[in-house]
Amino acid sequence: MTAAQIRWGILGAGSIALRFARDMQHSKTGTVTAVGARSLAKAEQFAAQFQGVAPFDDFAALVQQTNVDALYVATPNALHAAHCLMAIEAGKAVLCEKPFASSAQEARAVVQAAAAANVFCMEAMWTRFLPSVDALRAKIKAQELGEIVHLEISLGFARTEISGDPITDPALGGGVVPDLGVYGLSMAEDLLGPFELVSSDVVCSAAGATRTAVMMLRHTRGGVLSVISISHETQLVNTLVVSGTKARLTLEAPFIQARRLRIASVVAAIPGGDTSGLKARLLRSGFAQIARKGFRLVRPASGRLITAEFPGSGLQFEIDEVGRCCAEGLTFSARMPPETTVSILETLDTVQKDSK
């Protein structure tokens, strides 16, 4: 199997599966050959939008197809582990939507099965593979931000809680903690390394669904703090901000699909400075204040803009990572390793347990 020959089957025919299939046209490594849904009519409706895609209403039959090399698992969260195990047993590479499983225990079982079968398996944390995130990592590594001291992540989209909705219904693995919390924790780990959960607070609905939450992390390296805010009750600012001693870098909203970054200098105030000298008096003058206002109109305080455009919605980058790994005979990606997936789910388990 080469990277340019990965033939994908898709388990699930919802909105994220449709995005995946559409972004395949921007991939350098794969094609879609099959899609499965709970009803044949839904699978046929999905398949009709793409050339050469066969519809199935039997996931087990799809997984056994000889013209399918890899499976994208896009079913409800509560079914992820079972469908991953089905694909692994058939010897197919697996890319599973986040959250990877309903619990860390389920995730470990999948990871162990993939290792035992020598089959590639990865969580579909697509944001990690975006060009904008690559640029952010490079700036952190080059110490352009100075010493990192703080990370702030905001992610919230208003979504009505409805029974049977896999995004909000806890019986299907829904709720804001698994749905959006996984993004915050995964990106914090990706950018700043391992962490421990310092504290969390969660607001739940009467039906027991997690609706709004805040998590504070302390990273092992340097003791850096990360604060993550998530919500299904309202729309938040949806940015990711890394602050260092030299500069602050923002992935613009929605950061999970960021095409733009802004970098702004950080200037520390010096306490005890001379406030009576000529320079200080000039800086306080009316003319100086007008000049500063004009400068801000020319160069906004938000800083220098960096663009990282791409076609489609951005799922092609994780698709090509799977293609690269399979072509090289790897069973996991170092950019989204299985132990990280399990560790993040352990934190999600703790947050959800503490909310009850």
C-alpha positions, 0 to 999 in steps of 0.5 A, a space after each residue: 500500500 502506498 500513500 497515494 493508494 489509500 481507499 477509504 470506507 466511511 462508517 456513518 453518514 452524518 455531517 462530519 462524514 460528509 465533510 470528510 468525503 468532500 475534503 478527500 478531493 483535496 487529499 494527496 493520498 486517498 479516495 473514498 470507495 464505500 460509506 455505511 449508514 444505519 439505513 440503505 437510503 441514507 447511505 445511497 443519498 450520501 454515496 450519490 454525491 460522489 463518484 465510485 462510492 458504494 453504499 452499505 447499511 451493514 457496517 460489518 459487510 463494509 469493513 470486509 470489502 477488499 477495496 477498502 484499506 482504511 476506515 474513518 469512524 464517524 458514528 456516535 461517540 458511544 459506538 466508536 470503540 466497537 466500530 474501531 475494534 470491528 475495523 481492527 479485527 478486519 485488518 483495516 487502518 483506523 481513523 476514529 473521530 474524537 472523542 476516540 471512545 466513551 472512556 479511557 478504559 474503552 480507548 485502552 482496549 482499542 489501542 491494545 487491539 490495534 497494537 496486537 494486530 499491528 494495525 494503524 490507529 489514530 484519533 481524528 484530531 484534525 486541528 493538530 494537522 492544520 497549517 496554522 497550527 504548524 506555524 504556531 508550533 514553529 514560532 513556539 519552537 523558535 522562541 519568538 514568543 519568548 518563554 511561554 507562560 499562559 494558554 487560553 482556549 475558548 470553544 463554544 457553539 450554542 446547540 439545543 439539547 435534544 434527546 437522540 442527538 449524538 452531540 448533546 445526548 449523554 446516552 449517546 456519548 454527547 455533552 460539551 465535555 466530550 464534544 468540545 473539551 477534547 479539542 481544548 485538552 488535545 491542543 493544550 497537550 500538543 502545544 505545551 506538553 503533558 499536564 495535570 488537571 488542577 481544577 474544573 467546574 461543569 454546568 449540567 442540564 436537568 437531563 445530566 448533559 454537560 453544557 458549560 465547563 471550565 478546566 485549568 491545567 498545569 503543564 509539566 514543562 515549566 509549570 505553564 497554566 492553561 485555561 479552557 472554557 467550553 460551552 453548548 449553551 452559548 457561543 464563545 469567542 472561539 480563539 486560542 491564545 498563547 502568551 509568552 514573555 515576548 509576544 502573544 499569538 492568537 489563532 483566530 476564530 474558530 481556532 479549530 479551523 484557523 486560517 489566520 494567526 495574529 502575533 502581537 508584542 508584549 512590553 513589560 512595564 518597569 515599576 518605579 520609572 521616572 514620571 517627572 522627566 521631559 520624556 515622561 511629560 511628553 508621552 503624557 501630552 495631548 499631542 502624544 495621545 493623538 499620535 498614539 491613536 493614529 498609529 493604532 488606526 494604521 497598525 491595530 493593537 491586535 498585531 501582525 496578521 499571518 495567513 495560512 489558507 487552505 481549500 476545503 474545511 481542513 480534514 485533508 491534512 489528517 487524511 494525508 497523515 494517515 496516508 503517510 504513516 500507512 505508506 511507511 508501515 507505521 501503526 501510529 502517528 507521532 503527531 497524535 500518538 495513542 498514549 496521548 489519546 488515552 491520557 486525554 480521555 482519562 482527564 475527560 473521565 475525571 471532569 465528567 465524574 466530578 460534574 455528577 
